[in-house]
């Protein structure tokens, strides 16, 4: 799935997109804005690399960040929901994780979460990526676009490993990230 494909799908439905990035540091936004006509659909992005900015700019729960750190599936979901709300978009996408060279908050290099938030709910995909820093960041961009594409195709977020917001509410927490 390419950025052009995703933007074309959004544009054909009159929908908008915003992204919140951490480990990708703006790569996802750059991929999207490389597409001619992206401005019809793409509202903007927030690169919240520092943990405290995830709270200040995106509204991620400060207690969650203090308890679990920035590399967490719930943090990814709150980033996606926060950027969607703050930038006034129909869809929000978020990336958070560890690109290396060292582990972060007890998470090994290659631990990544991509999330989407849309009109019908949200979903997160946990990833275990291999490679160097550049490869992990590029694979994260691809995974974020793929999750968004699957979510758009389904009309609501769905993934084999994802958790929808409605599922979290029903089980009182994040629940199991297994299918």
DRENPA-3360 file (N, C-alpha, C; in nm, 2 decimals, always signed):
BEGIN
1 = XXXXXXXX = +0.08/-0.12/+0.00/+0.00/+0.00/+0.00/+0.09/+0.12/+0.00 ~ +0.06/+0.21/-0.09/+0.14/+0.34/-0.10/+0.06/+0.45/-0.04 ~ +0.13/+0.56/-0.01/+0.07/+0.68/+0.04/-0.03/+0.73/-0.06 ~ +0.01/+0.72/-0.19/-0.08/+0.77/-0.30/-0.22/+0.70/-0.29 ~ -0.21/+0.56/-0.27/-0.33/+0.48/-0.27/-0.42/+0.52/-0.15 ~ -0.36/+0.54/-0.04/-0.44/+0.58/+0.08/-0.50/+0.72/+0.06 ~ -0.42/+0.81/+0.01/-0.47/+0.95/-0.01/-0.59/+0.95/-0.11 ~ -0.57/+0.87/-0.21/-0.68/+0.85/-0.32/-0.81/+0.80/-0.26;
9 = XXXXXXXX = -0.79/+0.70/-0.17/-0.91/+0.65/-0.10/-0.98/+0.75/-0.01 ~ -0.90/+0.82/+0.06/-0.95/+0.93/+0.15/-1.02/+1.04/+0.07 ~ -0.95/+1.08/-0.04/-1.00/+1.19/-0.12/-1.14/+1.15/-0.19 ~ -1.15/+1.02/-0.24/-1.27/+0.98/-0.30/-1.39/+0.98/-0.21 ~ -1.36/+0.97/-0.08/-1.47/+0.97/+0.02/-1.49/+1.11/+0.09 ~ -1.40/+1.21/+0.05/-1.41/+1.34/+0.11/-1.36/+1.34/+0.26 ~ -1.27/+1.25/+0.29/-1.22/+1.24/+0.43/-1.08/+1.30/+0.44 ~ -1.04/+1.34/+0.56/-0.91/+1.40/+0.59/-0.83/+1.31/+0.69;
17 = XXXXXXXX = -0.70/+1.34/+0.69/-0.60/+1.26/+0.77/-0.51/+1.35/+0.84 ~ -0.47/+1.32/+0.96/-0.36/+1.38/+1.04/-0.28/+1.27/+1.10 ~ -0.15/+1.30/+1.12/-0.06/+1.19/+1.17/+0.02/+1.25/+1.29 ~ +0.04/+1.16/+1.39/+0.12/+1.18/+1.51/+0.24/+1.09/+1.50 ~ +0.36/+1.14/+1.51/+0.48/+1.05/+1.49/+0.57/+1.07/+1.61 ~ +0.63/+0.96/+1.64/+0.74/+0.96/+1.74/+0.87/+0.90/+1.67 ~ +0.88/+0.77/+1.67/+1.01/+0.71/+1.62/+1.03/+0.74/+1.47 ~ +0.92/+0.76/+1.39/+0.94/+0.79/+1.25/+0.98/+0.94/+1.23;
25 = XXXXXXXX = +0.97/+1.02/+1.32/+1.02/+1.16/+1.32/+0.98/+1.24/+1.19 ~ +0.86/+1.22/+1.14/+0.82/+1.30/+1.03/+0.82/+1.22/+0.90 ~ +0.87/+1.10/+0.90/+0.88/+1.02/+0.77/+0.75/+0.99/+0.71 ~ +0.65/+0.96/+0.80/+0.52/+0.93/+0.75/+0.45/+1.05/+0.68 ~ +0.47/+1.17/+0.75/+0.42/+1.29/+0.69/+0.49/+1.33/+0.56 ~ +0.62/+1.30/+0.55/+0.69/+1.33/+0.43/+0.65/+1.24/+0.32 ~ +0.62/+1.11/+0.35/+0.57/+1.02/+0.25/+0.44/+1.06/+0.19 ~ +0.35/+1.11/+0.28/+0.22/+1.16/+0.24/+0.23/+1.28/+0.16;
33 = XXXXXXXX = +0.31/+1.38/+0.20/+0.32/+1.51/+0.13/+0.40/+1.50/+0.00 ~ +0.47/+1.39/-0.02/+0.53/+1.37/-0.15/+0.43/+1.34/-0.26 ~ +0.31/+1.31/-0.23/+0.21/+1.28/-0.33/+0.14/+1.41/-0.38 ~ +0.15/+1.43/-0.51/+0.08/+1.55/-0.56/-0.07/+1.56/-0.52 ~ -0.11/+1.67/-0.48/-0.25/+1.68/-0.44/-0.28/+1.64/-0.30 ~ -0.18/+1.61/-0.22/-0.20/+1.56/-0.08/-0.28/+1.66/+0.00 ~ -0.26/+1.79/-0.03/-0.33/+1.89/+0.05/-0.48/+1.88/+0.05 ~ -0.54/+1.81/-0.05/-0.68/+1.79/-0.05/-0.73/+1.71/+0.07;
41 = XXXXXXXX = -0.64/+1.63/+0.12/-0.68/+1.53/+0.22/-0.59/+1.54/+0.35 ~ -0.47/+1.57/+0.34/-0.37/+1.57/+0.45/-0.38/+1.70/+0.53 ~ -0.42/+1.70/+0.66/-0.44/+1.82/+0.74/-0.31/+1.86/+0.80 ~ -0.23/+1.77/+0.84/-0.10/+1.80/+0.90/-0.05/+1.69/+1.00 ~ +0.06/+1.73/+1.07/+0.12/+1.62/+1.15/+0.18/+1.69/+1.28 ~ +0.20/+1.61/+1.38/+0.27/+1.64/+1.50/+0.38/+1.54/+1.52 ~ +0.50/+1.59/+1.53/+0.61/+1.50/+1.56/+0.65/+1.52/+1.70 ~ +0.59/+1.43/+1.79/+0.61/+1.44/+1.93/+0.72/+1.34/+1.97;
49 = XXXXXXXX = +0.84/+1.37/+1.95/+0.95/+1.28/+1.98/+0.97/+1.27/+2.13 ~ +0.97/+1.38/+2.20/+0.99/+1.38/+2.34/+0.86/+1.33/+2.41 ~ +0.88/+1.24/+2.51/+0.77/+1.18/+2.58/+0.67/+1.29/+2.63 ~ +0.71/+1.39/+2.70/+0.62/+1.49/+2.75/+0.54/+1.56/+2.65 ~ +0.59/+1.57/+2.52/+0.51/+1.63/+2.42/+0.39/+1.55/+2.37 ~ +0.40/+1.42/+2.39/+0.29/+1.33/+2.36/+0.17/+1.37/+2.45 ~ +0.20/+1.41/+2.57/+0.09/+1.46/+2.66/+0.05/+1.60/+2.63 ~ +0.15/+1.69/+2.62/+0.12/+1.83/+2.60/+0.05/+1.86/+2.46;
57 = XXXXXXXX = +0.10/+1.80/+2.36/+0.05/+1.83/+2.22/-0.07/+1.74/+2.18 ~ -0.06/+1.62/+2.23/-0.16/+1.52/+2.17/-0.26/+1.47/+2.28 ~ -0.24/+1.51/+2.40/-0.34/+1.48/+2.51/-0.32/+1.33/+2.56 ~ -0.21/+1.27/+2.54/-0.19/+1.13/+2.59/-0.19/+1.15/+2.74 ~ -0.25/+1.06/+2.81/-0.26/+1.06/+2.96/-0.12/+1.06/+3.02 ~ -0.10/+1.16/+3.10/+0.03/+1.17/+3.17/+0.06/+1.05/+3.26 ~ -0.04/+1.01/+3.33/-0.02/+0.89/+3.42/+0.02/+0.77/+3.34 ~ -0.04/+0.75/+3.22/-0.01/+0.64/+3.14/+0.13/+0.64/+3.09;
65 = XXXXXXXX = +0.18/+0.76/+3.05/+0.32/+0.78/+3.01/+0.41/+0.75/+3.12 ~ +0.38/+0.80/+3.24/+0.47/+0.78/+3.36/+0.47/+0.63/+3.40 ~ +0.36/+0.56/+3.38/+0.35/+0.42/+3.43/+0.41/+0.33/+3.32 ~ +0.38/+0.35/+3.19/+0.42/+0.25/+3.09/+0.53/+0.30/+3.00 ~ +0.55/+0.43/+2.99/+0.65/+0.49/+2.90/+0.58/+0.51/+2.77 ~ +0.66/+0.56/+2.67/+0.60/+0.61/+2.54/+0.58/+0.49/+2.45 ~ +0.64/+0.38/+2.47/+0.63/+0.27/+2.38/+0.53/+0.17/+2.43 ~ +0.40/+0.19/+2.39/+0.29/+0.12/+2.45/+0.17/+0.13/+2.36;
73 = XXXXXXXX = +0.09/+0.02/+2.35/-0.02/+0.03/+2.25/-0.12/+0.13/+2.29 ~ -0.15/+0.15/+2.42/-0.25/+0.25/+2.46/-0.20/+0.39/+2.43 ~ -0.07/+0.41/+2.44/-0.01/+0.54/+2.40/-0.03/+0.57/+2.25 ~ +0.00/+0.47/+2.17/-0.02/+0.48/+2.03/-0.17/+0.52/+2.00 ~ -0.26/+0.45/+2.06/-0.40/+0.48/+2.04/-0.44/+0.62/+2.08 ~ -0.39/+0.67/+2.19/-0.42/+0.80/+2.24/-0.35/+0.91/+2.15 ~ -0.24/+0.88/+2.10/-0.17/+0.97/+2.00/-0.26/+0.98/+1.88 ~ -0.31/+0.87/+1.82/-0.39/+0.87/+1.70/-0.52/+0.95/+1.73;
81 = XXXXXXXX = -0.58/+0.92/+1.84/-0.71/+0.99/+1.88/-0.68/+1.14/+1.90 ~ -0.57/+1.17/+1.96/-0.53/+1.31/+1.99/-0.51/+1.39/+1.87 ~ -0.43/+1.34/+1.78/-0.40/+1.42/+1.66/-0.52/+1.43/+1.57 ~ -0.61/+1.33/+1.57/-0.73/+1.34/+1.49/-0.82/+1.46/+1.55 ~ -0.83/+1.46/+1.68/-0.91/+1.56/+1.74/-0.85/+1.70/+1.73 ~ -0.72/+1.71/+1.76/-0.65/+1.84/+1.76/-0.64/+1.91/+1.62 ~ -0.62/+1.82/+1.52/-0.61/+1.88/+1.39/-0.73/+1.87/+1.31 ~ -0.84/+1.83/+1.37/-0.97/+1.83/+1.30/-0.98/+1.74/+1.18;
89 = XXXXXXXX = -0.93/+1.62/+1.19/-0.93/+1.52/+1.08/-1.03/+1.41/+1.10 ~ -1.07/+1.35/+1.00/-1.16/+1.23/+1.01/-1.08/+1.11/+1.06 ~ -0.95/+1.10/+1.02/-0.87/+0.99/+1.06/-0.74/+1.04/+1.12 ~ -0.69/+0.97/+1.22/-0.56/+1.00/+1.28/-0.48/+0.87/+1.27 ~ -0.35/+0.88/+1.25/-0.26/+0.77/+1.25/-0.14/+0.81/+1.34 ~ -0.09/+0.71/+1.41/+0.02/+0.74/+1.51/+0.13/+0.63/+1.50 ~ +0.25/+0.67/+1.53/+0.36/+0.57/+1.53/+0.44/+0.60/+1.66 ~ +0.47/+0.49/+1.73/+0.56/+0.50/+1.85/+0.64/+0.37/+1.86;
97 = XXXXXXXX = +0.76/+0.38/+1.91/+0.84/+0.26/+1.92/+0.98/+0.28/+1.94 ~ +1.06/+0.18/+1.93/+1.21/+0.18/+1.95/+1.28/+0.15/+1.82 ~ +1.35/+0.25/+1.76/+1.42/+0.22/+1.64/+1.57/+0.19/+1.67 ~ +1.61/+0.21/+1.79/+1.75/+0.18/+1.83/+1.84/+0.30/+1.83 ~ +1.96/+0.29/+1.87/+2.03/+0.16/+1.88/+2.01/+0.09/+2.01 ~ +1.95/+0.15/+2.11/+1.93/+0.08/+2.24/+1.78/+0.06/+2.28 ~ +1.76/-0.03/+2.37/+1.63/-0.05/+2.42/+1.58/+0.08/+2.49 ~ +1.44/+0.09/+2.50/+1.38/+0.21/+2.57/+1.27/+0.16/+2.66;
105 = XXXXXXXX = +1.27/+0.21/+2.78/+1.17/+0.17/+2.88/+1.14/+0.02/+2.89 ~ +1.25/-0.06/+2.88/+1.24/-0.20/+2.89/+1.19/-0.27/+2.76 ~ +1.17/-0.19/+2.65/+1.13/-0.25/+2.52/+1.25/-0.26/+2.43 ~ +1.27/-0.38/+2.37/+1.38/-0.40/+2.28/+1.37/-0.32/+2.15 ~ +1.48/-0.30/+2.09/+1.48/-0.24/+1.96/+1.39/-0.32/+1.86 ~ +1.31/-0.25/+1.79/+1.22/-0.31/+1.70/+1.07/-0.33/+1.75 ~ +1.05/-0.29/+1.88/+0.92/-0.29/+1.93/+0.85/-0.16/+1.89 ~ +0.74/-0.18/+1.81/+0.67/-0.07/+1.75/+0.52/-0.08/+1.76;
113 = XXXXXXXX = +0.45/+0.03/+1.78/+0.30/+0.03/+1.77/+0.26/+0.13/+1.67 ~ +0.17/+0.09/+1.58/+0.11/+0.19/+1.49/-0.04/+0.18/+1.52 ~ -0.10/+0.30/+1.52/-0.25/+0.30/+1.55/-0.32/+0.39/+1.46 ~ -0.45/+0.37/+1.44/-0.54/+0.45/+1.37/-0.66/+0.48/+1.45 ~ -0.71/+0.60/+1.43/-0.84/+0.64/+1.50/-0.93/+0.70/+1.39 ~ -1.05/+0.65/+1.38/-1.14/+0.70/+1.28/-1.28/+0.72/+1.33 ~ -1.37/+0.75/+1.24/-1.51/+0.78/+1.28/-1.58/+0.67/+1.36 ~ -1.54/+0.55/+1.34/-1.60/+0.43/+1.40/-1.52/+0.37/+1.51;
121 = XXXXXXXX = -1.41/+0.42/+1.55/-1.33/+0.36/+1.65/-1.18/+0.37/+1.62 ~ -1.10/+0.29/+1.69/-0.96/+0.29/+1.67/-0.90/+0.15/+1.68 ~ -0.78/+0.13/+1.63/-0.71/+0.00/+1.63/-0.56/+0.03/+1.64 ~ -0.49/-0.07/+1.69/-0.35/-0.07/+1.71/-0.29/-0.20/+1.66 ~ -0.17/-0.19/+1.59/-0.10/-0.31/+1.55/+0.03/-0.31/+1.63 ~ +0.06/-0.41/+1.71/+0.19/-0.43/+1.77/+0.29/-0.49/+1.66 ~ +0.41/-0.44/+1.65/+0.50/-0.49/+1.56/+0.63/-0.53/+1.63 ~ +0.70/-0.63/+1.58/+0.84/-0.66/+1.62/+0.92/-0.66/+1.49;
129 = XXXXXXXX = +0.99/-0.55/+1.47/+1.06/-0.53/+1.35/+1.21/-0.56/+1.37 ~ +1.28/-0.60/+1.26/+1.42/-0.63/+1.26/+1.49/-0.53/+1.17 ~ +1.62/-0.52/+1.19/+1.70/-0.43/+1.10/+1.76/-0.32/+1.18 ~ +1.83/-0.23/+1.10/+1.88/-0.12/+1.16/+1.78/-0.01/+1.18 ~ +1.82/+0.10/+1.24/+1.73/+0.22/+1.27/+1.65/+0.26/+1.14 ~ +1.72/+0.28/+1.03/+1.65/+0.32/+0.91/+1.55/+0.22/+0.86 ~ +1.59/+0.10/+0.87/+1.49/-0.01/+0.82/+1.37/-0.02/+0.91 ~ +1.39/+0.00/+1.04/+1.28/-0.01/+1.13/+1.18/+0.11/+1.11;
137 = XXXXXXXX = +1.24/+0.23/+1.09/+1.16/+0.35/+1.07/+1.08/+0.34/+0.94 ~ +1.15/+0.29/+0.83/+1.08/+0.27/+0.70/+0.97/+0.17/+0.71 ~ +0.99/+0.06/+0.78/+0.89/-0.05/+0.79/+0.78/+0.00/+0.87 ~ +0.80/+0.09/+0.97/+0.69/+0.15/+1.05/+0.60/+0.23/+0.96 ~ +0.66/+0.31/+0.87/+0.58/+0.39/+0.78/+0.49/+0.30/+0.70 ~ +0.55/+0.20/+0.64/+0.47/+0.10/+0.56/+0.36/+0.04/+0.64 ~ +0.39/+0.00/+0.77/+0.29/-0.07/+0.85/+0.17/+0.03/+0.89 ~ +0.21/+0.16/+0.91/+0.10/+0.26/+0.94/+0.01/+0.28/+0.82;
145 = XXXXXXXX = +0.07/+0.29/+0.70/-0.02/+0.30/+0.58/-0.10/+0.18/+0.56 ~ -0.05/+0.06/+0.58/-0.12/-0.06/+0.56/-0.24/-0.07/+0.66 ~ -0.22/-0.04/+0.79/-0.32/-0.04/+0.89/-0.43/+0.06/+0.85 ~ -0.40/+0.18/+0.80/-0.50/+0.28/+0.76/-0.57/+0.22/+0.64 ~ -0.50/+0.16/+0.55/-0.57/+0.11/+0.43/-0.67/+0.00/+0.47 ~ -0.63/-0.09/+0.56/-0.72/-0.20/+0.60/-0.84/-0.14/+0.67 ~ -0.82/-0.03/+0.75/-0.93/+0.03/+0.83/-1.02/+0.10/+0.73 ~ -0.97/+0.17/+0.63/-1.06/+0.23/+0.53/-1.14/+0.13/+0.45;
153 = XXXXXXXX = -1.08/+0.02/+0.42/-1.14/-0.09/+0.34/-1.26/-0.15/+0.42 ~ -1.24/-0.16/+0.55/-1.34/-0.23/+0.63/-1.45/-0.13/+0.68 ~ -1.42/+0.00/+0.66/-1.51/+0.10/+0.71/-1.50/+0.12/+0.86 ~ -1.44/+0.03/+0.93/-1.40/+0.05/+1.07/-1.26/-0.02/+1.09 ~ -1.18/+0.03/+1.18/-1.05/-0.03/+1.20/-1.07/-0.18/+1.23 ~ -0.99/-0.26/+1.16/-0.98/-0.40/+1.19/-0.84/-0.45/+1.15 ~ -0.79/-0.53/+1.23/-0.66/-0.60/+1.19/-0.65/-0.72/+1.27 ~ -0.57/-0.82/+1.23/-0.56/-0.94/+1.30/-0.51/-0.93/+1.43;
161 = XXXXXXXX = -0.42/-0.83/+1.45/-0.36/-0.81/+1.59/-0.41/-0.69/+1.66 ~ -0.50/-0.61/+1.59/-0.54/-0.49/+1.65/-0.65/-0.50/+1.76 ~ -0.67/-0.39/+1.83/-0.77/-0.38/+1.93/-0.86/-0.26/+1.90 ~ -0.98/-0.28/+1.89/-1.07/-0.16/+1.86/-1.11/-0.09/+1.99 ~ -1.14/+0.03/+1.98/-1.17/+0.11/+2.10/-1.29/+0.05/+2.17 ~ -1.39/+0.00/+2.10/-1.51/-0.06/+2.16/-1.47/-0.19/+2.23 ~ -1.37/-0.26/+2.18/-1.33/-0.38/+2.25/-1.26/-0.35/+2.38 ~ -1.18/-0.24/+2.39/-1.12/-0.20/+2.51/-1.22/-0.16/+2.61;
169 = XXXXXXXX = -1.33/-0.09/+2.57/-1.43/-0.05/+2.67/-1.50/-0.17/+2.73 ~ -1.53/-0.27/+2.65/-1.60/-0.39/+2.69/-1.53/-0.47/+2.79 ~ -1.39/-0.48/+2.77/-1.32/-0.57/+2.86/-1.25/-0.48/+2.98 ~ -1.27/-0.35/+2.98/-1.22/-0.27/+3.09/-1.08/-0.24/+3.07 ~ -1.01/-0.27/+2.96/-0.87/-0.23/+2.95/-0.83/-0.27/+2.81 ~ -0.70/-0.28/+2.79/-0.65/-0.30/+2.65/-0.69/-0.44/+2.60 ~ -0.71/-0.53/+2.69/-0.74/-0.67/+2.65/-0.63/-0.74/+2.58 ~ -0.65/-0.85/+2.52/-0.55/-0.93/+2.46/-0.52/-0.88/+2.32;
177 = XXX = -0.40/-0.87/+2.28/-0.36/-0.82/+2.15/-0.35/-0.94/+2.05 ~ -0.39/-1.05/+2.09/-0.39/-1.17/+2.00/-0.52/-1.18/+1.93 ~ -0.52/-1.24/+1.81/-0.65/-1.26/+1.73/-0.75/-1.34/+1.81;
% end
